[in-house]
Amino acid sequence: MSKKEPQILEDAPIEVKSALSRAEKREDTRSSIALSYVIGYLILVFIILIRGWWLGINDLKDLLVTLSGILSGPLGFIVGYYFKSESNND
């Protein structure tokens, strides 16, 4: 049994190249949105911790629990989606 040689993209029809280019662009956009959300989440948590410490708020735990309750659902969905898509590509 012989292995198949990989196809060269330069030999592909224009429609295939265009479709691959659009798919890559969509994936790049999704990745940048997900990365922005994760970084924004971490920055928001950091700001709340610093501001709470600066103002001497003793109920930081309740504040962080509320924040994570609101924002962790979408964060978990985003992280789960990308780890799933990474494992499917292997």
ZIVEN-V214684 format. One record per backbone hydrogen bond with DSSP energy under -0.5 kcal/mol. NH is the residue of the N-H (numbers start at 1). CO is the residue of the C=O. E is the energy in kcal/mol with one decimal. If there is no record, write none. Layout:
NH/CO/E
NH/CO/E
//
This chain:
11/8/-1.1
12/9/-1.4
17/13/-2.0
18/14/-2.6
19/15/-2.4
20/16/-2.5
21/17/-2.2
22/18/-2.3
23/19/-2.3
24/20/-2.3
25/21/-2.1
26/22/-2.5
27/23/-2.2
28/24/-2.4
29/25/-2.2
30/26/-2.6
31/27/-2.5
32/28/-2.2
33/29/-2.2
34/30/-2.5
35/31/-2.7
36/32/-2.2
37/33/-2.2
38/34/-2.4
39/35/-2.6
40/36/-2.6
41/37/-2.4
42/38/-2.3
43/39/-2.5
44/40/-2.5
45/41/-2.2
46/42/-2.3
47/43/-2.7
48/44/-2.3
49/45/-2.4
50/46/-2.6
51/47/-3.0
52/48/-2.5
53/49/-2.3
54/50/-2.9
55/51/-2.6
56/52/-0.8
57/52/-2.5
63/59/-1.8
64/60/-2.9
65/61/-2.4
66/62/-2.1
67/63/-2.4
68/64/-2.8
69/65/-2.0
70/66/-1.6
71/67/-2.6
72/68/-2.2
75/71/-1.5
76/72/-2.8
77/73/-2.0
78/74/-2.5
79/75/-2.6
80/76/-2.5
81/77/-2.3
82/78/-2.1
83/79/-2.3
84/80/-2.2
85/81/-2.3
86/82/-1.8
87/83/-1.9
88/84/-1.8
89/85/-1.1
90/86/-0.6
//
